[in-house]
Amino acid sequence: MPVPVGCGPAARGAGPGRIRFLGPGCRSRSDARPLPAVPLPVGCASPARGGGAGAAAAAGEAGGRRAGDSWLPNGGGSSPRPPAPRSPRHMGRGSGSAELAMAAPPARCPDCPGPERGGGGGTPAVPHLGIAVDEGDVLPGALRIVRQLRPAWEPATVKTKLFTDGITNKLVACYRDEGMADAVLVRVYGRKTELLVDRETELRNFQVLRAHGCAPDLYCAFQNGLCYQFLPGIALGPDHVRDPHIFRLVAREMARVHAIHANGSLPRPILWQKLHKYLTLVKTELSPKVSDPSLPQDVPSLEALEQELAWMKETLSQLGSPVVLCHNDLLCKNIIYDRTREHVRFIDYEYTGYNYQAFDIGNHFNEFAGVKEVDYGLYPSKETQLQWLRSYLQAYKELTRGHPGDTQVSEEELETLYVQVNKFSLASHFLWACWGLIQDKYSTIDFNFLRYAKLRFKEYFKMKPVVTALQVPK
């Protein structure tokens, strides 16, 4: 089955600017090893996590978990409230020659709804440009890419906007229209992202989400980044996600992503593989630092972390939460609200993959607290959660059962999901705490990752007895 190109070597004999179509299963002529066939979104066995898609909408990519808000345009008709700080989570890579290749499109599930717009014929191929953009000086490389994507644009008329506040990836917009309606967003991966993110998986999931109308247009991939469509709107902050009108839109959009079918396959959740991977990195890369005498009060021992992971796997896997296609990193800033169309879209697909439904929701609820200035007093109350979950279940039933009128949600269903979500929120704390320890060693971003990791571990152990006492209705 045709699979999108990741960052494999460029085909031999093609100079800069030449286009090749890479056939099914081939990265290039010089690397003809078959890639795994993927019936739909990837994530059953190969997890991902990373840096985003969007500018005001799509611009979220500047930093995955990010900080700052000066890069967010406040488009016409958008909410006047400034969005909250971006958060920190990721790292990046780069290198390569200059060749443009075409990746074959992913297959679409025959049972899933089609894309929101565009004609038939399936998902368009994604160009792969063999250019590496210098992370320290992104503008020249970004303009070089845009010259290939938009050859009709006169170079003198192209404006650029460098988003400088991201704390993971680098993002630049290249555009001619003053309103940035024609903007091409060039996202350059941050340092060391390959430890945490499978970029080929991210690319395939991006295409699948786009095919179902859940992501912006993807213009091309290059050796250390992606180019994609600017989405108008605002990136949400803690105030927005607590607004009943907006959080109902978020709940319905999450249901839409979760309803994307696995094309008859039986997907496995990526959670345990991801947790084991991160904990292994902590043990092999960071164990001397974690065992430092200055840390024991705030960072659990490796033995304690292994015990907690074993307990979570035994406990949470028995809760009966469905495995669905999940975003897995739904920070406030990864949600774009378009007031003119009254909808939201999610950005940042580096960690997208099949996972437990309750994890995706619980992780989002944890993000109500923010990232740069974390305040777990903002975690949604049970009343707010039940309202959110009712909207979600109504939308999910409508999408998966095919009967618009069949959206009744029983109190038992509601309470069951509430318990599952709050128990899985523990796994979210544990995951991003380990992630923070890894980032603290490798990231060059000016952010206190160790402090963030300690906060997540602290909240994990604080909430463990509380959520453990919750019981799923009989």
PyMOL commands that set and color helices and strands:
alter all, ss='L'
color gray80, all
select helices_A, chain A and resi 60-62+138-149+155-157+193-195+199-211+238-241+244-258+271-290+302-316+332-334+357-369+376-378+382-401+411-442+449-468
alter helices_A, ss='H'
color red, helices_A
select strands_A, chain A and resi 19-22+100-103+126-129+159-163+170-175+184-188+218-222+225-229+234-235+323-326+335-338+343-346+353-356
alter strands_A, ss='S'
color yellow, strands_A
deselect
rebuild
show_as cartoon
